[in-house]
Amino acid sequence: MAGGGAQKNDGKKKARIEIIPLIDVVFFLLATFVLFTLSLNKIQSLPLNLPVADGRPQEKKDDDSVVLQVSDQGTCYWNKELITLSEIGPRLQQYKTQVATPRILIAGDDKARFGTAVRALDEVRKSGITQVSVETIVRGTGK
């Protein structure tokens, strides 16, 4: 054999599996599956008419709205007066007969439970009062 470092070549090539194209195909299939799965989710929402600010500060009007605050102890405050959950229904009915356009603002203290607030909302719904607001800032208990 001439050239001591030469190997014997009998014309056959050794088969090799290339991994790089396989990784490319797997990533393509994964991305296709993820995008297809995301397109299957139907987003369900409710139509909502949000108020639009006119840029002018609003003066506070002396209206007959009631602040119904829910506390962490399961008690409620009717315009800063301590009441129980069972008293909300009768007070709402009485309030509805006294005021032409009854308005309720439901607020909560910093540790109020969601279930108590939902029960208060249910009582307002049962009474038939349609102008209901939910306060998004936290108040101190009974304030």
C-alpha positions as a printed Julia matrix, in Angstrom:
143×3 Matrix{Float64}:
   0.0    0.0    0.0
   1.29   3.27  -1.02
   0.97   6.3    1.2
   0.74   4.6    4.63
  -2.13   6.85   5.87
  -4.63   6.05   3.15
  -7.58   3.89   4.03
  -9.12   1.21   1.96
 -12.03   2.58  -0.07
 -14.24  -0.06  -1.56
 -16.82   2.39  -3.0
 -19.43   2.11  -0.25
 -20.41   5.15   1.81
 -21.41   4.75   5.39
 -25.03   5.85   6.06
 -25.47   8.71   8.55
 -28.6   10.13  10.14
 -28.59  13.92  10.02
 -30.25  15.31  13.15
 -30.44  19.02  12.2
 -33.2   18.66   9.56
 -35.12  16.43  11.99
 -35.01  19.16  14.65
 -36.21  21.73  12.11
 -39.18  19.56  11.14
 -40.1   18.89  14.78
 -40.04  22.61  15.64
 -42.13  23.41  12.57
 -44.74  20.82  13.6
 -44.73  22.12  17.18
 -45.23  25.74  16.08
 -48.02  24.7   13.69
 -49.77  22.74  16.44
 -49.53  25.62  18.93
 -50.87  28.19  16.46
 -53.68  25.89  15.39
 -54.64  25.21  19.02
 -54.71  28.92  19.84
 -57.01  29.61  16.9
 -59.55  27.09  18.24
 -60.23  29.09  21.42
 -63.34  31.19  21.09
 -63.25  34.34  23.15
 -66.62  34.88  24.74
 -67.43  38.32  26.06
 -70.33  40.51  26.97
 -71.04  43.77  25.17
 -70.35  46.64  27.53
 -70.98  50.35  27.14
 -68.35  52.15  29.18
 -68.78  55.78  30.19
 -66.71  58.33  28.32
 -64.98  61.14  30.17
 -65.69  64.63  28.88
 -62.55  66.15  30.39
 -64.36  68.36  32.88
 -64.29  67.6   36.6
 -67.69  66.6   37.87
 -69.22  68.38  40.79
 -70.44  66.13  43.51
 -74.2   66.17  43.54
 -76.28  65.62  46.61
 -78.19  62.61  45.4
 -80.03  59.88  47.2
 -77.62  57.08  46.29
 -76.8   54.51  48.94
 -73.33  53.17  49.71
 -73.56  49.49  50.62
 -70.2   48.45  52.02
 -69.24  44.82  52.61
 -66.77  44.03  55.4
 -64.53  41.07  56.1
 -66.71  39.9   59.0
 -69.69  39.23  56.72
 -71.45  42.37  57.9
 -72.52  45.31  55.81
 -72.8   49.05  56.2
 -75.76  50.99  54.82
 -74.43  54.55  54.49
 -72.03  53.94  57.4
 -74.73  52.24  59.53
 -73.89  48.68  60.57
 -76.44  46.12  59.31
 -76.53  42.37  58.71
 -76.86  40.61  55.36
 -80.46  39.69  56.12
 -81.39  43.39  56.49
 -80.24  44.33  52.98
 -83.36  43.04  51.16
 -85.97  44.9   53.24
 -83.9   48.09  53.23
 -83.55  47.95  49.45
 -87.32  47.54  49.03
 -87.97  50.49  51.34
 -85.33  52.59  49.57
 -86.81  51.73  46.18
 -90.24  53.01  47.22
 -88.83  56.27  48.66
 -86.6   57.36  45.75
 -87.59  57.87  42.12
 -84.27  56.64  40.67
 -82.56  54.42  43.26
 -78.78  54.09  42.93
 -76.58  51.67  44.84
 -72.79  51.83  45.22
 -71.32  48.56  46.45
 -67.95  48.96  48.15
 -65.7   46.75  50.22
 -63.04  47.12  52.85
 -59.52  45.79  52.3
 -60.33  42.28  53.59
 -63.9   41.84  52.32
 -64.72  38.43  50.92
 -65.98  38.02  47.39
 -68.87  35.76  48.42
 -70.36  38.4   50.69
 -70.14  41.0   47.91
 -71.88  38.61  45.51
 -74.69  38.05  48.03
 -75.11  41.82  48.33
 -75.22  42.1   44.52
 -77.83  39.32  44.41
 -80.02  41.19  46.89
 -79.78  44.35  44.77
 -80.69  42.34  41.67
 -83.67  40.74  43.43
 -84.95  44.15  44.49
 -85.1   45.29  40.87
 -82.72  48.23  41.2
 -80.86  48.61  37.9
 -78.44  51.44  38.64
 -75.68  49.63  40.5
 -72.0   50.58  40.71
 -69.12  48.65  42.19
 -66.36  50.72  43.73
 -62.87  49.71  42.68
 -60.92  51.41  45.46
 -60.62  50.07  48.99
 -62.29  51.9   51.86
 -61.72  51.55  55.55
 -64.34  49.48  57.34
 -67.54  51.49  57.9
 -66.34  54.61  56.06
